[in-house]
Amino acid sequence: MRTVTARAPTRIDFGGGWTDVPPFCDERGGRVCNLAIDRYATVTLTAAPTSATDVRAAADSPLAQAATRRAGVRGVRSTLRSDFPTGAGLGGSSAVGVAMVAALRAWQGQSVTDLQAIVQDSRAVETEELGIAGGWQDHYAAAHGGALDLTFGVSTTVHPIPLSDTTRRALEAQCLVLYTGQSRISGDTITAVLDAYARRDAAVTNALLRIQALAGDMAGALAAGDLDALGDAVRDHWAHQRALHPAITTPQIDAIVDLATRHGARGCKALGASGGGCVAVLAPPGQVDAIREAIAPLGRLLNFAVDLDGVTVTEQPT
């Protein structure tokens, strides 16, 4: 039986999220610094008498169905698996979308190395088929993997950030990701922020511009292997990020950030659109254990390794 399997990573968004969302990125230019991690969305396609979808993660069922419908594929069964919590702020839905689009392209005999086409198709499924407000960065992380410096405007430029083995190992050891257990609905928050920007709200506009600049600082820090500078930029980013909308932070997130900071963290921020999900904590080498022990009771720590491959596709012929 013919089987096509595609796997796409999720990501840690260190900085610049929100600036990749139109119309801000079209009018002001956006910039994002993110890192793909080995918390994967995996899609397996097999032949079926009629088009069907078997989805373990029920929240992603509409996305899988929309991608299949948009691709015009029939007679296929889709099975989705994920090793990340739903609503974690890790770009999981976009990872599902990228994996689904890549698998469908392989099923139809189309190129799976055209990453730009996969990114565009994946985002179109979310925004055009499902009407979900959102940006571009998650799709690029899932497609390309590694550390990325992304710039958005009239066109998008993807700058892979080279990571030394030392820097990669340091990120895996010193960046703690804590899942709060609270799911968040990012589309509602994104829409509220976009509405404020459309009104030219000065506080929101200034915060977005500062977030955009900090993403560039983070990309430079990663390239230099300077995790202290990365942590400091993450700390500053969170101050501007939480100023975008009251729903971005929660009492639990504030407690995590406060506790981690008091135990020596260089920087903390909620991931994704927030309102729950995960919090990333950048810890100095000598204080990782103390910070991990302090924040562990407030959520579930998610171990990870850096993903360098991006979306991958394997096929077993009939």
Kinemage of the C-alpha trace (Angstrom):
@kinemage 1
@onewidth
@group {chain A} dominant
@subgroup {mainchain}
@vectorlist {calphas} color= white
{ca met a 1} P 0.000 0.000 0.000
{ca arg a 2} L 1.344 3.394 -0.954
{ca thr a 3} L 2.199 5.597 2.013
{ca val a 4} L 3.494 9.177 2.139
{ca thr a 5} L 4.698 10.578 5.449
{ca ala a 6} L 5.707 14.196 6.069
{ca arg a 7} L 7.120 15.615 9.280
{ca ala a 8} L 7.487 19.303 10.163
{ca pro a 9} L 8.990 20.945 13.259
{ca thr a 10} L 7.461 23.512 15.559
{ca arg a 11} L 9.392 26.576 16.718
{ca ile a 12} L 10.444 28.880 19.515
{ca asp a 13} L 9.783 32.476 18.456
{ca phe a 14} L 12.481 34.474 20.186
{ca gly a 15} L 11.341 37.785 18.751
{ca gly a 16} L 9.479 39.723 16.099
{ca gly a 17} L 6.225 37.813 16.191
{ca trp a 18} L 3.270 40.081 15.324
{ca thr a 19} L 5.398 42.056 12.833
{ca asp a 20} L 5.012 39.217 10.298
{ca val a 21} L 1.244 39.762 10.142
{ca pro a 22} L -0.320 41.973 7.424
{ca pro a 23} L -0.889 44.851 7.174
{ca phe a 24} L 1.999 45.758 9.504
{ca cys a 25} L 4.584 43.731 7.591
{ca asp a 26} L 3.361 45.164 4.275
{ca glu a 27} L 3.443 48.770 5.480
{ca arg a 28} L 6.374 48.840 7.907
{ca gly a 29} L 8.315 45.688 7.139
{ca gly a 30} L 8.484 42.820 9.598
{ca arg a 31} L 11.357 40.913 11.128
{ca val a 32} L 11.341 37.660 13.071
{ca cys a 33} L 14.004 35.540 14.743
{ca asn a 34} L 12.941 31.978 15.484
{ca leu a 35} L 14.308 28.487 16.075
{ca ala a 36} L 12.866 25.173 14.859
{ca ile a 37} L 12.682 22.412 17.463
{ca asp a 38} L 12.061 18.673 17.390
{ca arg a 39} L 8.469 18.790 18.582
{ca tyr a 40} L 6.934 17.551 15.349
{ca ala a 41} L 3.682 17.355 13.446
{ca thr a 42} L 3.597 14.181 11.360
{ca val a 43} L 1.134 13.480 8.556
{ca thr a 44} L 0.692 10.061 6.956
{ca leu a 45} L -1.346 9.640 3.763
{ca thr a 46} L -2.675 6.301 2.575
{ca ala a 47} L -5.104 5.341 -0.154
{ca ala a 48} L -8.780 5.105 0.790
{ca pro a 49} L -11.964 4.352 -1.184
{ca thr a 50} L -13.163 7.896 -0.545
{ca ser a 51} L -11.463 10.994 0.788
{ca ala a 52} L -11.285 10.687 4.556
{ca thr a 53} L -9.374 12.084 7.471
{ca asp a 54} L -8.392 10.186 10.583
{ca val a 55} L -7.107 12.794 13.013
{ca arg a 56} L -5.803 12.036 16.470
{ca ala a 57} L -5.434 15.736 17.292
{ca ala a 58} L -9.058 16.772 16.816
{ca ala a 59} L -8.204 20.479 16.843
{ca asp a 60} L -6.330 20.078 13.552
{ca ser a 61} L -8.991 18.069 11.734
{ca pro a 62} L -10.490 21.081 9.901
{ca leu a 63} L -7.018 22.125 8.758
{ca ala a 64} L -6.268 18.674 7.334
{ca gln a 65} L -9.614 18.557 5.577
{ca ala a 66} L -9.173 22.078 4.172
{ca ala a 67} L -5.686 21.299 2.844
{ca thr a 68} L -6.947 18.134 1.158
{ca arg a 69} L -9.901 19.962 -0.362
{ca arg a 70} L -7.717 22.836 -1.606
{ca ala a 71} L -5.262 20.418 -3.192
{ca gly a 72} L -8.110 18.656 -5.017
{ca val a 73} L -7.014 15.260 -3.747
{ca arg a 74} L -9.551 12.436 -3.351
{ca gly a 75} L -9.254 8.842 -2.275
{ca val a 76} L -6.741 9.515 0.498
{ca arg a 77} L -6.819 8.998 4.243
{ca ser a 78} L -4.843 11.387 6.463
{ca thr a 79} L -3.562 10.496 9.906
{ca leu a 80} L -2.035 13.255 12.037
{ca arg a 81} L 0.268 12.843 15.022
{ca ser a 82} L 1.868 15.536 17.134
{ca asp a 83} L 4.330 15.474 20.018
{ca phe a 84} L 3.459 18.909 21.368
{ca pro a 85} L 0.454 20.171 23.352
{ca thr a 86} L -2.433 21.764 21.493
{ca gly a 87} L -2.456 25.540 21.872
{ca ala a 88} L 1.118 25.639 23.163
{ca gly a 89} L 2.173 28.713 21.179
{ca leu a 90} L 4.798 26.686 19.313
{ca gly a 91} L 3.293 27.168 15.857
{ca gly a 92} L 1.836 23.668 15.915
{ca ser a 93} L -1.075 24.300 13.564
{ca ser a 94} L 1.280 25.724 10.957
{ca ala a 95} L 3.572 22.721 11.373
{ca val a 96} L 0.549 20.503 10.660
{ca gly a 97} L -0.262 22.665 7.643
{ca val a 98} L 3.259 22.494 6.237
{ca ala a 99} L 3.449 18.735 6.769
{ca met a 100} L 0.008 18.271 5.212
{ca val a 101} L 0.807 20.383 2.156
{ca ala a 102} L 4.167 18.660 1.646
{ca ala a 103} L 2.571 15.227 1.922
{ca leu a 104} L -0.178 16.138 -0.531
{ca arg a 105} L 2.342 17.536 -3.004
{ca ala a 106} L 4.319 14.289 -2.825
{ca trp a 107} L 1.098 12.302 -3.277
{ca gln a 108} L 0.392 14.257 -6.464
{ca gly a 109} L 3.956 13.899 -7.748
{ca gln a 110} L 4.795 17.581 -7.219
{ca ser a 111} L 8.054 19.015 -5.892
{ca val a 112} L 8.584 18.864 -2.138
{ca thr a 113} L 11.783 20.905 -2.351
{ca asp a 114} L 9.973 24.109 -3.355
{ca leu a 115} L 9.739 25.378 0.199
{ca gln a 116} L 8.316 28.758 -0.786
{ca ala a 117} L 5.368 27.073 -2.511
{ca ile a 118} L 4.789 24.881 0.546
{ca val a 119} L 4.849 27.923 2.832
{ca gln a 120} L 2.432 29.874 0.640
{ca asp a 121} L 0.016 26.963 0.285
{ca ser a 122} L 0.107 26.209 4.015
{ca arg a 123} L -0.660 29.777 5.005
{ca ala a 124} L -3.392 30.027 2.372
{ca val a 125} L -5.125 27.031 3.940
{ca glu a 126} L -5.210 28.853 7.287
{ca thr a 127} L -6.138 32.322 6.081
{ca glu a 128} L -8.239 31.682 2.962
{ca glu a 129} L -9.851 28.321 3.663
{ca leu a 130} L -10.321 28.610 7.437
{ca gly a 131} L -10.274 32.393 7.940
{ca ile a 132} L -7.641 32.233 10.696
{ca ala a 133} L -5.757 35.469 11.300
{ca gly a 134} L -2.024 34.965 11.550
{ca gly a 135} L 1.421 35.668 10.215
{ca trp a 136} L 4.055 33.948 8.132
{ca gln a 137} L 6.842 32.987 10.503
{ca asp a 138} L 5.493 29.635 11.726
{ca his a 139} L 5.216 28.268 8.192
{ca tyr a 140} L 8.797 29.269 7.370
{ca ala a 141} L 10.161 27.662 10.547
{ca ala a 142} L 8.287 24.433 9.830
{ca ala a 143} L 9.459 24.351 6.216
{ca his a 144} L 13.108 25.402 6.619
{ca gly a 145} L 14.130 24.287 10.108
{ca gly a 146} L 17.148 25.684 11.961
{ca ala a 147} L 17.477 29.235 13.225
{ca leu a 148} L 16.003 31.857 10.917
{ca asp a 149} L 16.251 35.615 10.496
{ca leu a 150} L 13.146 36.473 8.476
{ca thr a 151} L 12.384 39.847 6.932
{ca phe a 152} L 8.952 40.635 5.524
{ca gly a 153} L 7.804 43.356 3.172
{ca val a 154} L 7.152 43.434 -0.570
{ca ser a 155} L 8.866 40.043 -0.551
{ca thr a 156} L 10.154 37.733 2.171
{ca thr a 157} L 13.828 37.045 2.713
{ca val a 158} L 14.902 33.936 4.579
{ca his a 159} L 18.321 34.209 6.232
{ca pro a 160} L 19.386 30.944 7.890
{ca ile a 161} L 21.415 31.782 10.994
{ca pro a 162} L 24.461 29.507 11.232
{ca leu a 163} L 24.676 27.871 14.655
{ca ser a 164} L 27.912 26.406 15.908
{ca asp a 165} L 27.673 23.078 17.708
{ca thr a 166} L 28.515 24.923 20.914
{ca thr a 167} L 25.683 27.405 20.423
{ca arg a 168} L 23.205 24.673 19.520
{ca arg a 169} L 24.064 22.676 22.633
{ca ala a 170} L 23.867 25.806 24.775
{ca leu a 171} L 20.404 26.618 23.432
{ca glu a 172} L 19.191 23.114 24.197
{ca ala a 173} L 20.562 23.358 27.739
{ca gln a 174} L 19.858 26.985 28.657
{ca cys a 175} L 16.517 27.655 26.966
{ca leu a 176} L 13.754 26.199 29.127
{ca val a 177} L 10.265 25.849 27.652
{ca leu a 178} L 7.452 25.544 30.185
{ca tyr a 179} L 3.918 24.663 29.088
{ca thr a 180} L 1.363 26.418 31.277
{ca gly a 181} L -1.389 23.928 30.554
{ca gln a 182} L -3.589 26.768 29.368
{ca ser a 183} L -4.657 26.763 25.732
{ca arg a 184} L -4.931 30.089 23.921
{ca ile a 185} L -6.906 31.222 20.898
{ca ser a 186} L -4.328 33.274 19.027
{ca gly a 187} L -6.622 34.470 16.237
{ca asp a 188} L -8.788 36.576 18.557
{ca thr a 189} L -5.793 38.268 20.144
{ca ile a 190} L -4.097 38.833 16.795
{ca thr a 191} L -7.248 40.435 15.410
{ca ala a 192} L -7.482 42.772 18.406
{ca val a 193} L -3.854 43.875 17.985
{ca leu a 194} L -4.323 44.373 14.238
{ca asp a 195} L -7.424 46.481 14.873
{ca ala a 196} L -5.439 48.677 17.265
{ca tyr a 197} L -2.680 49.070 14.686
{ca ala a 198} L -5.245 49.937 12.002
{ca arg a 199} L -6.487 52.734 14.283
{ca arg a 200} L -2.854 53.872 14.461
{ca asp a 201} L -2.836 53.387 18.212
{ca ala a 202} L 0.514 54.939 19.187
{ca ala a 203} L 1.315 52.499 21.984
{ca val a 204} L 0.688 49.437 19.815
{ca thr a 205} L 2.543 50.857 16.812
{ca asn a 206} L 5.582 51.819 18.887
{ca ala a 207} L 5.635 48.418 20.574
{ca leu a 208} L 5.551 46.650 17.193
{ca leu a 209} L 8.407 48.789 15.884
{ca arg a 210} L 10.512 48.007 18.938
{ca ile a 211} L 9.713 44.284 18.651
{ca gln a 212} L 10.802 44.429 15.011
{ca ala a 213} L 14.159 45.965 15.961
{ca leu a 214} L 14.789 43.504 18.790
{ca ala a 215} L 14.362 40.584 16.373
{ca gly a 216} L 17.387 41.885 14.498
{ca asp a 217} L 19.372 42.091 17.737
{ca met a 218} L 18.435 38.488 18.508
{ca ala a 219} L 19.560 37.262 15.099
{ca gly a 220} L 22.933 38.902 15.643
{ca ala a 221} L 23.234 37.410 19.120
{ca leu a 222} L 22.470 33.898 17.844
{ca ala a 223} L 24.966 34.209 15.004
{ca ala a 224} L 27.616 35.295 17.526
{ca gly a 225} L 26.676 32.552 19.982
{ca asp a 226} L 25.994 35.195 22.640
{ca leu a 227} L 23.140 33.746 24.694
{ca asp a 228} L 23.468 36.458 27.332
{ca ala a 229} L 22.676 39.096 24.706
{ca leu a 230} L 19.866 36.908 23.387
{ca gly a 231} L 18.390 36.653 26.872
{ca asp a 232} L 18.583 40.407 27.411
{ca ala a 233} L 16.781 41.019 24.112
{ca val a 234} L 14.113 38.457 25.042
{ca arg a 235} L 13.566 40.294 28.350
{ca asp a 236} L 13.106 43.628 26.578
{ca his a 237} L 10.898 42.010 23.940
{ca trp a 238} L 8.477 40.676 26.545
{ca ala a 239} L 7.943 44.164 27.981
{ca his a 240} L 6.847 45.428 24.552
{ca gln a 241} L 4.991 42.241 23.617
{ca arg a 242} L 2.762 42.292 26.679
{ca ala a 243} L 1.977 45.967 26.017
{ca leu a 244} L 0.208 45.015 22.767
{ca his a 245} L -2.940 43.680 24.459
{ca pro a 246} L -4.049 42.806 28.014
{ca ala a 247} L -4.835 39.179 27.024
{ca ile a 248} L -1.240 38.438 26.044
{ca thr a 249} L -0.197 37.750 29.607
{ca thr a 250} L -1.953 35.855 32.382
{ca pro a 251} L -1.406 35.623 36.147
{ca gln a 252} L 0.293 32.258 35.623
{ca ile a 253} L 2.648 33.619 32.970
{ca asp a 254} L 3.475 36.602 35.174
{ca ala a 255} L 4.242 34.244 38.053
{ca ile a 256} L 6.571 32.139 35.877
{ca val a 257} L 8.420 35.188 34.578
{ca asp a 258} L 8.724 36.700 38.059
{ca leu a 259} L 9.976 33.478 39.649
{ca ala a 260} L 12.460 32.727 36.865
{ca thr a 261} L 13.789 36.290 36.969
{ca arg a 262} L 14.256 36.161 40.730
{ca his a 263} L 16.303 32.991 40.284
{ca gly a 264} L 18.586 34.652 37.727
{ca ala a 265} L 17.005 34.238 34.294
{ca arg a 266} L 18.325 36.682 31.672
{ca gly a 267} L 15.030 36.862 29.817
{ca cys a 268} L 11.584 35.283 29.592
{ca lys a 269} L 8.686 35.595 27.190
{ca ala a 270} L 5.454 33.869 26.326
{ca leu a 271} L 5.528 32.127 22.951
{ca gly a 272} L 3.149 32.720 20.077
{ca ala a 273} L 0.189 35.024 20.570
{ca ser a 274} L 0.124 33.901 24.208
{ca gly a 275} L -2.794 34.213 26.595
{ca gly a 276} L -1.485 30.827 27.744
{ca gly a 277} L 0.622 28.258 25.950
{ca cys a 278} L 4.364 28.110 26.659
{ca val a 279} L 6.893 30.417 28.261
{ca ala a 280} L 10.540 30.418 27.139
{ca val a 281} L 13.181 31.152 29.784
{ca leu a 282} L 16.815 31.948 28.951
{ca ala a 283} L 18.970 30.850 31.869
{ca pro a 284} L 22.679 31.519 32.532
{ca pro a 285} L 24.758 28.298 32.486
{ca gly a 286} L 25.314 28.168 36.229
{ca gln a 287} L 21.688 28.747 37.154
{ca val a 288} L 19.817 26.411 34.817
{ca asp a 289} L 19.130 23.788 37.461
{ca ala a 290} L 17.943 26.292 40.065
{ca ile a 291} L 15.613 28.007 37.595
{ca arg a 292} L 14.270 24.705 36.283
{ca glu a 293} L 13.513 23.539 39.834
{ca ala a 294} L 11.839 26.832 40.705
{ca ile a 295} L 9.476 27.010 37.721
{ca ala a 296} L 8.704 23.298 37.283
{ca pro a 297} L 5.729 23.342 39.697
{ca leu a 298} L 4.063 26.055 37.580
{ca gly a 299} L 3.761 23.977 34.399
{ca arg a 300} L 5.238 21.143 32.362
{ca leu a 301} L 8.779 21.437 31.055
{ca leu a 302} L 9.139 20.453 27.402
{ca asn a 303} L 12.581 19.169 26.506
{ca phe a 304} L 13.713 19.796 22.949
{ca ala a 305} L 16.581 19.630 20.519
{ca val a 306} L 17.199 22.033 17.641
{ca asp a 307} L 15.758 20.798 14.338
{ca leu a 308} L 18.017 21.499 11.376
{ca asp a 309} L 16.060 19.692 8.649
{ca gly a 310} L 12.702 21.435 8.356
{ca val a 311} L 9.926 19.523 6.628
{ca thr a 312} L 10.900 16.042 5.452
{ca val a 313} L 8.948 13.624 3.257
{ca thr a 314} L 9.315 9.868 2.919
{ca glu a 315} L 7.362 7.615 0.597
{ca gln a 316} L 6.761 3.880 0.424
{ca pro a 317} L 5.483 2.795 -2.997
{ca thr a 318} L 2.607 0.415 -3.526
